[in-house]
Amino acid sequence: RVEYGLRTAWRNSRKDLLLLAVLIHFLVLFPQALRFRWLLEAQRIKLGYWECVKLSLAGNFLNFATPLGSNAGDVFKAYFVSLHTESKTEAVTTVVLDRLIGFGSMLLVVVAITFLSPAGSRLALLRPYMLGLFAAGALGIAIYFSPQVRRRWSESSWAARVPMFEQLQRVDRATRTLAGHVPIVVLSVLLTIGLQLMALAAYFAVAVAVAMNAHWGNALEYIAYFYTGVLVQALPGPPQGLGTVELTYRYFFAPFGSATQIVCMAF
């Protein structure tokens, strides 16, 4: 059995598919900026679309260039938007809600994939964990928006003694304001799923380009495992999860290629 080294695997890769992946990934930027603008408008914060595009591009760059995972871009976006409005708390809250919508949409897709996967597949092993995470998230949302819980919280004598209580109230109002704009929330989730599928198509093109065992029959597995890499990238540590993502992919993609191919794909 012959396993090529990194240089040979790169030399043998299909450069046309790699260029296609770059193009697809670049196009993801534009719906990402549109979603962010919608969320800002729900808080009555005016920021032009092209400003959102440049902001998203700068945030994506910082995600790759700093040792904070994919959180550095969020910090930068929150700071930048807060400079352009008096509603600074609402601006920062919008950035956090933008991230939560992205994570929630990703979780929805993974839950659907694992739920529809055959009983004997590797994905079926993830089903109870994904369903448990989804149930916990749904329960948390239900408790947060429960009128009874909110009434008890407002009537409790110690609520006002919580540190930064006024700021938390503004965060709460901003969150409920967005929840009241149901069309924006629904469109944001659908747009998020669309742009995530675009990014996943780029990842899949890279897997094909480096000659891994990638085809329509195992596409759902690729999607689910790529999402694990996205979660690892979001954790503080090396820029964009450098090293940790490769180890994660090495575990999940082992049946589909050699260690060299997997590392090339991750890079």
N, C-alpha and C positions, 0 to 999 in steps of 0.2 A: 504494500500500500504506500503510495507516494503522496505526501502532503507538501504543497508548495509553501515557500516562505512568503513574508509580507511583500517583498519587492516583486516577486514573480506573480503573486496573486493580483497585485495592482496592475502590473503590465498586461496581464491576461484579461483584465476586466473590460467590459463594454463601456467605452467612454461616452457613447451616445446616450445610454441609459443614465449614466451619472450626470450628464448635462441636463437631461430631462428632469431628474430629481432636484437639481439646483433651481431650475425654472419653476417647478411646482411649489417648492418651498418658498421662493420669493413671492409668488402670487398669494400665498397664505396671508401675507402682511396686510393686504387691502381689506378683506372681510374682518380681520382682527381689529383694524382701526375703525371700521364702521360700527362694530359692536361696541367698542369703547365710547364712541361718540353718542350712540343711542343711550347708553347708561348715564352719561353726563347730562344729556338733555332731560332725562327723567328727574334729575336734581336741579334743573334749570341753570345748569352751568354751560355757558356757550363757549365752545372751542371748535374751530374750523376742522373740516375733514382732513385737509392736508397737514394741519398741525398734528392731528391724531396719527396720521401715517408716519410723519417724522418721529413722533414720540414713540410709536410702536417699534420703529426701526432702531432707534437709540436704545430702547429697553431691551430688545432682542440682542443687540450687540453686547450690552452689559451682562446679560445672562451668560454669554459665552466667555467674557473677558475677566470676570471677577470671581472670587472664591465664595460666593454666596448662593450658588446654584441658580435657579431661575427666579430667585426672590429679588436680586439686585435691580432688575428692570422694573419691578413693581415699586420699589422704594424710589427710584428715579422718577417714574411717572407720577407717583403721589406728590413728590416734592415739586415737580414742574407745574402740575395742574394747580396746586395750592397757591402758586405765585400769581395765577391769573384769575383768581376769584376771592371774594370775601368769605365764601362758604368753604373754608379750608377743611373742616372736619368732614363735611359731605364729600369733598373731593377725594380725601384719603379713603373714606368709606367706599366710594365708588370703585376705586382701584382694588380694594379687598373683595368687593362683591363681584367684580370682573373675574378675579381669580377663582372665586367660589363657583361661579357659573361654569367656568372652564372645567374645574374638577368634577362638578356634579354631572355635566354632560358626558365627560369621559367615563365616569362611573356607570351612567346609564347604558352606554355602549357596551362596556365590558360585562355588565350584568346580563344584557340581552344575548351577547355572544356565548357566555358560559351557560346560560339557561337553555339555549337552543342547541348546544353541542351534544354529540352522541354520548351515551352513558359510559362507554369504555375509553373515551378520549382523555388526554392529559388535561384538557380544559375543564372536564367534569370535576376534577379534583379541586378546582378553584371555586366551584359553584357555591358551596356553603359559605365560604369566606366573603365572596362578593355579595351574596344575598344578605348576609349578616351586616356588612358595611352599609349596604343600601337601606336596610331596615333601620339601622341606628341613625342614619342621616334623616330618613323620613320621620322618625319619632322625634328627633331633635327639632325639626322644623315645625312639627305639629305642636310640640310643647311651647316653642317660642311664640307662635301666633295664637295660642289658646287664649280666649278671652278670660277664662277663669284664672289661669296662671298669671296673666298680666294684671288682673284686678287684685289678686292677693299680693303681688309684688308691689303695686302702687300703694296699697293700704298698709304695708308693713312699716313699722317704725324705724327699722334699721336701714331701709333702702337708701334714704337720703345721706347716710353716713358712709356709703361706699365711696372710695377714692375716685376723683374725677367724675362724679355723678352727673354733672351737667353735660360733660362731653359724651358720656355714655348715652344720655338721653338724646343728644343730637345724632349719634350713630344709630340709635334705635329708630328715630324718626326717618332718617335717610333710608334705612333698610325697609321700613314699612312703606315709604313713598315709592320705592322701586317695586315692591310687591303689589302696590296698587295699580301700577302700569302693566297690566297682564299682557297686552299685545307686545310690549317691548321685551318682557321676560321670555315669552314664547319664541319670538323671533330671534332673540339672542341665543337661546338654547339651540334652536334649529341651525342658526348660522354657525355656532360653535361646533356642532357635530359635523357640519359640512366642511369647515376649515380643518378640523382634526382628521377627517377622512382624506382630505387633500394631502396633508402632511404624511399620513400613513401610506398613501399611494407613492409618495416620494421615497419613503423608507423601503417599501416593497420593490421599487424599481432598482434601488441600490443592491438589495439582496439578489435580485436576478442578475444584475450587472457583475457581481463577483462570483457568479455561477453556483450559488447555493441552491438547495432543493426547494425552490419557491414556485408554486403554481396555484391555480384557483382552488385546488382541492384542500390546500392547507393555509389558504389566505386568512381565514378566521383566527387560526392559531397565531399567525404572524401579527395580526392586529392586536390581539390580547397581549402578546409578549412585548410588542413595541410599547404598549401603554405602560407596562411595568418599568421600562426604561424612562419614560416620561416622569413617572413618580419618583424614580431615583434622582433624576436631574433636578427635581424641585427641592431636594434636601440640601441644607447647607453643607459645604464641603468643597471639593475640587471644582473648578469651573466646568459647568455643564455636566457634572458627574464623571469627569475624566477618570478612568480607571474603575470606578464603581459600576458604571454602566456596562463596561466591557465584561466585568465579572458576572453581572446580572444576565446579560445576553449569552454569555458562555454557558450558563446553566440552562436557560430556557431553549436556546436554539441548537443545543448539542446534537439533536437528531437530524438536523437539516444541513449541517456543514462542519468543516474542520475548524479548529480553534483559530487558524490563520484567517479563514474566510469571515468568521464571526467578528474578529477584531477589525478587519478591513471594513466590514459593514458598519460597525459602531463608529469608527473614525469618520 
